[in-house]
């Protein structure tokens, strides 16, 4: 018979080898003191790409949109709307915006004429006062080093590309789907699935970032995580409550907290921090 195997060595049990460490998903390592307490869950979500809404998320376009709407209304002897009123009508494309900006019961022919007027006027003024929100440019510069970035907007594709190029945002973005790229638009998830295909990333590995319930519904329909941005409300001047319905203002110091079915961020740099990419020099 073969000899019995030797007894195991006596003494304290040896610890298991440590698990590999390092930044998740190829992200740029954050400084040792930088990670926020809430960063780990989102950073560990297996994300490979980020898709942004445009108006109210990357750019503050409320004044130029309101100027085009009020020019169209002036042609019809209608009084001007406030910027806040117009902002509350935005989100489902130009046709829906114009329909909401006209009196109920407006005839279809009049609606089509008003839509053409608005589109022409907006094309003239779309870069007059529109700017990226503070912190958006440096945020995109940091995120583009680790993630594929895209835009999903209900604004027309050609106009969206013109605005992104005019503001210098296009250099960080790989793909864009606009409101007229497909027959459908948000909250239908078709545009998000198209972006996933173009980026070569499963929709479940994309994070959709937007400022409205429409964006959240789109993410839910596509089965991808969602982050609600609150910096549009913070950028609104006193008396201009341009915040989307259903989005409460973030308390001071809310650096990114999971709530409901998604995340909410008060500043662009908070999204970076939640992904493990905080940068102390990225502005407000």
C-alpha atoms as a printed R data frame, in Angstrom:
    type eleno elety resid chain resno       x      y       z
1   ATOM     1    CA   UNK     A     1   0.000  0.000   0.000
2   ATOM     2    CA   UNK     A     2   1.268  3.463  -0.683
3   ATOM     3    CA   UNK     A     3   2.190  5.521   2.371
4   ATOM     4    CA   UNK     A     4  -0.401  7.870   3.848
5   ATOM     5    CA   UNK     A     5  -0.076 11.505   2.671
6   ATOM     6    CA   UNK     A     6   1.846 13.730   5.076
7   ATOM     7    CA   UNK     A     7  -0.107 15.762   7.592
8   ATOM     8    CA   UNK     A     8  -0.578 19.431   6.653
9   ATOM     9    CA   UNK     A     9   1.929 21.783   8.256
10  ATOM    10    CA   UNK     A    10   0.874 23.161  11.601
11  ATOM    11    CA   UNK     A    11   0.531 26.889  12.317
12  ATOM    12    CA   UNK     A    12  -1.890 29.646  11.383
13  ATOM    13    CA   UNK     A    13  -3.797 29.354   8.120
14  ATOM    14    CA   UNK     A    14  -2.198 31.231   5.247
15  ATOM    15    CA   UNK     A    15  -4.309 34.098   3.846
16  ATOM    16    CA   UNK     A    16  -5.649 33.777   0.324
17  ATOM    17    CA   UNK     A    17  -3.731 35.806  -2.259
18  ATOM    18    CA   UNK     A    18  -5.154 39.315  -2.637
19  ATOM    19    CA   UNK     A    19  -7.573 39.989  -5.458
20  ATOM    20    CA   UNK     A    20  -6.124 41.987  -8.369
21  ATOM    21    CA   UNK     A    21  -6.467 45.708  -7.844
22  ATOM    22    CA   UNK     A    22  -6.659 48.568 -10.286
23  ATOM    23    CA   UNK     A    23  -9.128 50.877 -11.980
24  ATOM    24    CA   UNK     A    24 -12.314 49.274 -13.263
25  ATOM    25    CA   UNK     A    25 -13.075 49.181 -17.005
26  ATOM    26    CA   UNK     A    26  -9.779 50.698 -18.041
27  ATOM    27    CA   UNK     A    27 -10.584 53.961 -16.282
28  ATOM    28    CA   UNK     A    28  -7.888 56.482 -15.496
29  ATOM    29    CA   UNK     A    29  -6.972 55.974 -11.809
30  ATOM    30    CA   UNK     A    30  -8.284 58.657  -9.474
31  ATOM    31    CA   UNK     A    31  -6.064 60.310  -6.918
32  ATOM    32    CA   UNK     A    32  -5.862 58.429  -3.629
33  ATOM    33    CA   UNK     A    33  -7.948 60.998  -1.822
34  ATOM    34    CA   UNK     A    34 -10.427 61.636  -4.651
35  ATOM    35    CA   UNK     A    35 -12.985 58.780  -4.769
36  ATOM    36    CA   UNK     A    36 -16.385 59.717  -3.391
37  ATOM    37    CA   UNK     A    37 -18.101 57.244  -1.055
38  ATOM    38    CA   UNK     A    38 -20.909 56.680  -3.577
39  ATOM    39    CA   UNK     A    39 -18.556 56.078  -6.514
40  ATOM    40    CA   UNK     A    40 -18.079 52.308  -6.268
41  ATOM    41    CA   UNK     A    41 -21.496 51.025  -7.446
42  ATOM    42    CA   UNK     A    42 -21.562 53.041 -10.682
43  ATOM    43    CA   UNK     A    43 -17.850 52.553 -11.347
44  ATOM    44    CA   UNK     A    44 -18.340 48.799 -10.985
45  ATOM    45    CA   UNK     A    45 -21.374 48.603 -13.271
46  ATOM    46    CA   UNK     A    46 -19.397 47.266 -16.225
47  ATOM    47    CA   UNK     A    47 -20.048 50.362 -18.340
48  ATOM    48    CA   UNK     A    48 -18.268 50.734 -21.663
49  ATOM    49    CA   UNK     A    49 -20.014 53.773 -23.093
50  ATOM    50    CA   UNK     A    50 -21.984 56.876 -22.087
51  ATOM    51    CA   UNK     A    51 -24.790 58.471 -24.096
52  ATOM    52    CA   UNK     A    52 -25.863 62.031 -23.328
53  ATOM    53    CA   UNK     A    53 -29.036 63.935 -24.009
54  ATOM    54    CA   UNK     A    54 -28.258 67.326 -25.573
55  ATOM    55    CA   UNK     A    55 -30.537 70.208 -24.500
56  ATOM    56    CA   UNK     A    56 -30.595 70.642 -20.729
57  ATOM    57    CA   UNK     A    57 -27.810 68.085 -20.271
58  ATOM    58    CA   UNK     A    58 -24.769 69.148 -22.301
59  ATOM    59    CA   UNK     A    59 -25.924 72.578 -23.448
60  ATOM    60    CA   UNK     A    60 -27.984 75.444 -22.042
61  ATOM    61    CA   UNK     A    61 -30.076 76.362 -25.086
62  ATOM    62    CA   UNK     A    62 -33.184 77.676 -23.364
63  ATOM    63    CA   UNK     A    63 -32.834 81.325 -24.414
64  ATOM    64    CA   UNK     A    64 -32.219 80.640 -28.106
65  ATOM    65    CA   UNK     A    65 -35.120 78.191 -28.248
66  ATOM    66    CA   UNK     A    66 -37.378 80.725 -26.513
67  ATOM    67    CA   UNK     A    67 -36.293 83.455 -28.942
68  ATOM    68    CA   UNK     A    68 -37.246 81.284 -31.928
69  ATOM    69    CA   UNK     A    69 -40.569 80.288 -30.350
70  ATOM    70    CA   UNK     A    70 -41.476 83.882 -29.518
71  ATOM    71    CA   UNK     A    71 -40.536 85.049 -33.018
72  ATOM    72    CA   UNK     A    72 -42.923 82.468 -34.407
73  ATOM    73    CA   UNK     A    73 -45.630 83.549 -31.957
74  ATOM    74    CA   UNK     A    74 -45.133 87.234 -32.785
75  ATOM    75    CA   UNK     A    75 -45.933 86.464 -36.428
76  ATOM    76    CA   UNK     A    76 -49.322 85.267 -35.176
77  ATOM    77    CA   UNK     A    77 -49.930 88.218 -32.834
78  ATOM    78    CA   UNK     A    78 -49.462 85.994 -29.785
79  ATOM    79    CA   UNK     A    79 -47.758 87.395 -26.671
80  ATOM    80    CA   UNK     A    80 -44.269 86.128 -25.793
81  ATOM    81    CA   UNK     A    81 -43.740 83.205 -23.427
82  ATOM    82    CA   UNK     A    82 -41.190 83.258 -20.639
83  ATOM    83    CA   UNK     A    83 -37.999 81.256 -20.994
84  ATOM    84    CA   UNK     A    84 -39.219 78.981 -18.212
85  ATOM    85    CA   UNK     A    85 -42.518 78.344 -19.994
86  ATOM    86    CA   UNK     A    86 -40.745 77.416 -23.203
87  ATOM    87    CA   UNK     A    87 -38.258 75.240 -21.341
88  ATOM    88    CA   UNK     A    88 -41.145 73.213 -19.959
89  ATOM    89    CA   UNK     A    89 -42.303 72.477 -23.521
90  ATOM    90    CA   UNK     A    90 -38.958 71.107 -24.726
91  ATOM    91    CA   UNK     A    91 -38.024 67.443 -24.884
92  ATOM    92    CA   UNK     A    92 -40.029 65.674 -27.574
93  ATOM    93    CA   UNK     A    93 -38.837 67.409 -30.716
94  ATOM    94    CA   UNK     A    94 -39.651 70.604 -32.620
95  ATOM    95    CA   UNK     A    95 -43.146 69.590 -33.683
96  ATOM    96    CA   UNK     A    96 -44.271 68.862 -30.133
97  ATOM    97    CA   UNK     A    97 -42.674 72.121 -28.948
98  ATOM    98    CA   UNK     A    98 -44.478 74.214 -31.563
99  ATOM    99    CA   UNK     A    99 -47.787 72.460 -30.914
100 ATOM   100    CA   UNK     A   100 -47.499 73.263 -27.210
101 ATOM   101    CA   UNK     A   101 -46.499 76.866 -27.952
102 ATOM   102    CA   UNK     A   102 -49.659 77.506 -29.982
103 ATOM   103    CA   UNK     A   103 -53.255 77.827 -28.757
104 ATOM   104    CA   UNK     A   104 -55.172 74.559 -28.359
105 ATOM   105    CA   UNK     A   105 -57.085 73.572 -31.466
106 ATOM   106    CA   UNK     A   106 -54.655 75.172 -33.938
107 ATOM   107    CA   UNK     A   107 -55.411 73.804 -37.406
108 ATOM   108    CA   UNK     A   108 -52.940 71.333 -38.901
109 ATOM   109    CA   UNK     A   109 -52.061 73.651 -41.800
110 ATOM   110    CA   UNK     A   110 -51.321 76.477 -39.357
111 ATOM   111    CA   UNK     A   111 -49.229 74.107 -37.244
112 ATOM   112    CA   UNK     A   112 -47.134 73.123 -40.255
113 ATOM   113    CA   UNK     A   113 -46.585 76.780 -41.166
114 ATOM   114    CA   UNK     A   114 -45.624 77.627 -37.586
115 ATOM   115    CA   UNK     A   115 -43.238 74.673 -37.452
116 ATOM   116    CA   UNK     A   116 -41.462 75.836 -40.597
117 ATOM   117    CA   UNK     A   117 -41.188 79.339 -39.137
118 ATOM   118    CA   UNK     A   118 -39.771 78.063 -35.847
119 ATOM   119    CA   UNK     A   119 -37.224 75.764 -37.530
120 ATOM   120    CA   UNK     A   120 -35.981 78.591 -39.773
121 ATOM   121    CA   UNK     A   121 -35.749 81.053 -36.891
122 ATOM   122    CA   UNK     A   122 -34.021 78.594 -34.580
123 ATOM   123    CA   UNK     A   123 -31.420 77.744 -37.238
124 ATOM   124    CA   UNK     A   124 -30.535 81.461 -37.318
125 ATOM   125    CA   UNK     A   125 -30.132 81.893 -33.542
126 ATOM   126    CA   UNK     A   126 -29.147 78.420 -32.295
127 ATOM   127    CA   UNK     A   127 -25.631 79.547 -31.328
128 ATOM   128    CA   UNK     A   128 -26.391 83.102 -30.196
129 ATOM   129    CA   UNK     A   129 -26.469 82.412 -26.448
130 ATOM   130    CA   UNK     A   130 -26.293 78.601 -26.273
131 ATOM   131    CA   UNK     A   131 -23.299 77.385 -24.284
132 ATOM   132    CA   UNK     A   132 -22.125 74.159 -22.644
133 ATOM   133    CA   UNK     A   133 -22.973 74.035 -18.955
134 ATOM   134    CA   UNK     A   134 -20.033 74.861 -16.656
135 ATOM   135    CA   UNK     A   135 -17.866 71.787 -16.248
136 ATOM   136    CA   UNK     A   136 -19.238 69.922 -19.282
137 ATOM   137    CA   UNK     A   137 -16.212 70.419 -21.556
138 ATOM   138    CA   UNK     A   138 -13.651 69.176 -19.007
139 ATOM   139    CA   UNK     A   139 -16.012 66.339 -18.038
140 ATOM   140    CA   UNK     A   140 -16.201 65.130 -21.636
141 ATOM   141    CA   UNK     A   141 -12.436 65.451 -22.038
142 ATOM   142    CA   UNK     A   142 -11.920 63.152 -19.038
143 ATOM   143    CA   UNK     A   143 -14.664 60.655 -19.884
144 ATOM   144    CA   UNK     A   144 -13.579 60.312 -23.527
145 ATOM   145    CA   UNK     A   145 -10.268 58.825 -22.362
146 ATOM   146    CA   UNK     A   146 -12.048 55.796 -20.880
147 ATOM   147    CA   UNK     A   147 -15.479 55.505 -22.505
148 ATOM   148    CA   UNK     A   148 -17.063 55.716 -25.950
149 ATOM   149    CA   UNK     A   149 -19.325 58.784 -25.888
150 ATOM   150    CA   UNK     A   150 -22.434 59.542 -27.923
151 ATOM   151    CA   UNK     A   151 -25.452 61.867 -28.015
152 ATOM   152    CA   UNK     A   152 -29.127 60.932 -28.294
153 ATOM   153    CA   UNK     A   153 -31.337 63.973 -28.887
154 ATOM   154    CA   UNK     A   154 -34.846 64.686 -30.107
155 ATOM   155    CA   UNK     A   155 -33.426 67.750 -31.870
156 ATOM   156    CA   UNK     A   156 -32.791 67.229 -35.597
157 ATOM   157    CA   UNK     A   157 -29.502 65.514 -36.417
158 ATOM   158    CA   UNK     A   158 -28.037 68.170 -38.738
159 ATOM   159    CA   UNK     A   159 -28.810 70.987 -36.316
160 ATOM   160    CA   UNK     A   160 -27.456 68.958 -33.381
161 ATOM   161    CA   UNK     A   161 -24.186 68.378 -35.250
162 ATOM   162    CA   UNK     A   162 -23.927 72.065 -36.091
163 ATOM   163    CA   UNK     A   163 -24.365 73.087 -32.452
164 ATOM   164    CA   UNK     A   164 -21.921 70.480 -31.131
165 ATOM   165    CA   UNK     A   165 -19.308 71.566 -33.665
166 ATOM   166    CA   UNK     A   166 -19.905 75.244 -32.973
167 ATOM   167    CA   UNK     A   167 -19.352 74.708 -29.248
168 ATOM   168    CA   UNK     A   168 -16.340 72.399 -29.657
169 ATOM   169    CA   UNK     A   169 -18.091 69.408 -28.090
170 ATOM   170    CA   UNK     A   170 -17.981 67.178 -31.169
171 ATOM   171    CA   UNK     A   171 -14.293 66.324 -30.682
172 ATOM   172    CA   UNK     A   172 -15.192 64.127 -27.711
173 ATOM   173    CA   UNK     A   173 -18.193 62.338 -29.241
174 ATOM   174    CA   UNK     A   174 -18.090 59.269 -31.472
175 ATOM   175    CA   UNK     A   175 -21.739 59.039 -32.542
176 ATOM   176    CA   UNK     A   176 -24.935 61.077 -32.619
177 ATOM   177    CA   UNK     A   177 -28.551 60.100 -33.225
178 ATOM   178    CA   UNK     A   178 -31.037 62.954 -33.625
179 ATOM   179    CA   UNK     A   179 -34.785 63.210 -33.591
180 ATOM   180    CA   UNK     A   180 -35.014 62.678 -37.353
181 ATOM   181    CA   UNK     A   181 -32.333 59.991 -37.733
182 ATOM   182    CA   UNK     A   182 -34.996 57.295 -37.303
183 ATOM   183    CA   UNK     A   183 -38.790 57.347 -37.732
184 ATOM   184    CA   UNK     A   184 -39.036 57.128 -33.932
185 ATOM   185    CA   UNK     A   185 -37.595 59.293 -31.168
186 ATOM   186    CA   UNK     A   186 -37.246 59.195 -27.365
187 ATOM   187    CA   UNK     A   187 -38.769 57.671 -25.283
188 ATOM   188    CA   UNK     A   188 -38.759 54.945 -27.956
189 ATOM   189    CA   UNK     A   189 -35.448 53.102 -27.361
190 ATOM   190    CA   UNK     A   190 -34.676 52.671 -31.066
191 ATOM   191    CA   UNK     A   191 -32.156 55.512 -31.131
192 ATOM   192    CA   UNK     A   192 -30.336 54.116 -28.118
193 ATOM   193    CA   UNK     A   193 -30.172 50.670 -29.718
194 ATOM   194    CA   UNK     A   194 -28.806 52.264 -32.901
195 ATOM   195    CA   UNK     A   195 -26.095 54.035 -30.910
196 ATOM   196    CA   UNK     A   196 -25.246 50.775 -29.141
197 ATOM   197    CA   UNK     A   197 -24.851 49.089 -32.530
198 ATOM   198    CA   UNK     A   198 -22.699 51.893 -33.945
199 ATOM   199    CA   UNK     A   199 -20.493 51.959 -30.855
200 ATOM   200    CA   UNK     A   200 -20.241 48.177 -30.771
201 ATOM   201    CA   UNK     A   201 -21.444 48.079 -27.163
202 ATOM   202    CA   UNK     A   202 -24.476 46.222 -25.741
203 ATOM   203    CA   UNK     A   203 -27.178 48.654 -24.625
204 ATOM   204    CA   UNK     A   204 -26.942 47.224 -21.102
205 ATOM   205    CA   UNK     A   205 -23.329 48.466 -20.946
206 ATOM   206    CA   UNK     A   206 -24.302 52.042 -21.833
207 ATOM   207    CA   UNK     A   207 -25.165 54.733 -19.303
208 ATOM   208    CA   UNK     A   208 -27.807 57.180 -20.522
209 ATOM   209    CA   UNK     A   209 -27.388 60.644 -18.992
210 ATOM   210    CA   UNK     A   210 -30.250 63.118 -19.270
211 ATOM   211    CA   UNK     A   211 -32.306 65.758 -17.515
212 ATOM   212    CA   UNK     A   212 -35.890 64.598 -17.994
213 ATOM   213    CA   UNK     A   213 -38.377 61.795 -17.368
214 ATOM   214    CA   UNK     A   214 -38.322 61.138 -21.137
215 ATOM   215    CA   UNK     A   215 -34.642 60.223 -20.897
216 ATOM   216    CA   UNK     A   216 -35.320 57.977 -17.921
217 ATOM   217    CA   UNK     A   217 -38.133 56.221 -19.792
218 ATOM   218    CA   UNK     A   218 -35.814 55.694 -22.761
219 ATOM   219    CA   UNK     A   219 -33.154 54.093 -20.584
220 ATOM   220    CA   UNK     A   220 -35.715 51.826 -18.916
221 ATOM   221    CA   UNK     A   221 -37.089 50.705 -22.290
222 ATOM   222    CA   UNK     A   222 -33.562 49.859 -23.491
223 ATOM   223    CA   UNK     A   223 -32.565 48.108 -20.265
224 ATOM   224    CA   UNK     A   224 -29.628 50.382 -19.516
225 ATOM   225    CA   UNK     A   225 -28.741 52.396 -16.391
226 ATOM   226    CA   UNK     A   226 -29.752 56.038 -16.159
227 ATOM   227    CA   UNK     A   227 -28.302 59.167 -14.543
228 ATOM   228    CA   UNK     A   228 -30.415 62.293 -13.987
229 ATOM   229    CA   UNK     A   229 -28.559 65.595 -14.277
230 ATOM   230    CA   UNK     A   230 -29.608 68.536 -12.122
231 ATOM   231    CA   UNK     A   231 -27.188 71.211 -13.301
232 ATOM   232    CA   UNK     A   232 -29.776 72.666 -15.706
233 ATOM   233    CA   UNK     A   233 -31.857 73.762 -12.715
234 ATOM   234    CA   UNK     A   234 -28.776 75.144 -10.984
235 ATOM   235    CA   UNK     A   235 -27.925 77.219 -14.085
236 ATOM   236    CA   UNK     A   236 -31.381 78.797 -14.343
237 ATOM   237    CA   UNK     A   237 -31.395 82.497 -13.393
238 ATOM   238    CA   UNK     A   238 -33.514 83.643 -10.471
239 ATOM   239    CA   UNK     A   239 -37.172 83.329 -11.354
240 ATOM   240    CA   UNK     A   240 -36.497 81.020 -14.304
241 ATOM   241    CA   UNK     A   241 -37.427 77.575 -13.085
242 ATOM   242    CA   UNK     A   242 -36.181 75.726 -16.140
243 ATOM   243    CA   UNK     A   243 -36.008 72.439 -14.300
244 ATOM   244    CA   UNK     A   244 -37.805 69.470 -15.840
245 ATOM   245    CA   UNK     A   245 -40.949 68.248 -14.155
246 ATOM   246    CA   UNK     A   246 -40.306 65.627 -11.538
247 ATOM   247    CA   UNK     A   247 -36.658 66.523 -10.903
248 ATOM   248    CA   UNK     A   248 -36.118 67.994  -7.476
249 ATOM   249    CA   UNK     A   249 -33.182 70.299  -6.961
250 ATOM   250    CA   UNK     A   250 -30.121 68.559  -5.597
251 ATOM   251    CA   UNK     A   251 -29.111 69.452  -2.072
252 ATOM   252    CA   UNK     A   252 -25.755 71.146  -1.671
253 ATOM   253    CA   UNK     A   253 -22.938 68.664  -1.792
254 ATOM   254    CA   UNK     A   254 -25.008 65.924  -3.486
255 ATOM   255    CA   UNK     A   255 -22.094 64.318  -5.288
256 ATOM   256    CA   UNK     A   256 -24.013 61.529  -6.932
257 ATOM   257    CA   UNK     A   257 -26.512 59.326  -5.176
258 ATOM   258    CA   UNK     A   258 -28.483 56.326  -6.378
259 ATOM   259    CA   UNK     A   259 -32.187 57.078  -6.063
260 ATOM   260    CA   UNK     A   260 -35.154 55.257  -7.527
261 ATOM   261    CA   UNK     A   261 -34.132 53.575 -10.772
262 ATOM   262    CA   UNK     A   262 -31.035 55.634 -11.502
263 ATOM   263    CA   UNK     A   263 -28.480 58.158 -10.310
264 ATOM   264    CA   UNK     A   264 -28.638 61.919  -9.903
265 ATOM   265    CA   UNK     A   265 -25.793 64.383 -10.197
266 ATOM   266    CA   UNK     A   266 -25.683 68.044  -9.256
267 ATOM   267    CA   UNK     A   267 -22.530 68.877 -11.259
268 ATOM   268    CA   UNK     A   268 -20.646 67.350 -14.219
269 ATOM   269    CA   UNK     A   269 -17.660 66.596 -12.003
270 ATOM   270    CA   UNK     A   270 -19.920 64.456  -9.775
271 ATOM   271    CA   UNK     A   271 -20.542 62.099 -12.690
272 ATOM   272    CA   UNK     A   272 -16.786 61.804 -13.149
273 ATOM   273    CA   UNK     A   273 -16.347 61.010  -9.475
274 ATOM   274    CA   UNK     A   274 -19.011 58.299  -9.548
275 ATOM   275    CA   UNK     A   275 -17.090 56.648 -12.369
276 ATOM   276    CA   UNK     A   276 -13.789 56.859 -10.493
277 ATOM   277    CA   UNK     A   277 -12.518 59.658 -12.720
278 ATOM   278    CA   UNK     A   278 -12.609 62.684 -10.412
279 ATOM   279    CA   UNK     A   279 -10.372 65.568 -11.402
280 ATOM   280    CA   UNK     A   280  -9.692 68.345  -8.912
281 ATOM   281    CA   UNK     A   281  -9.095 70.801 -11.752
282 ATOM   282    CA   UNK     A   282 -12.250 70.283 -13.796
283 ATOM   283    CA   UNK     A   283 -14.075 73.405 -12.682
284 ATOM   284    CA   UNK     A   284 -17.485 73.707 -11.002
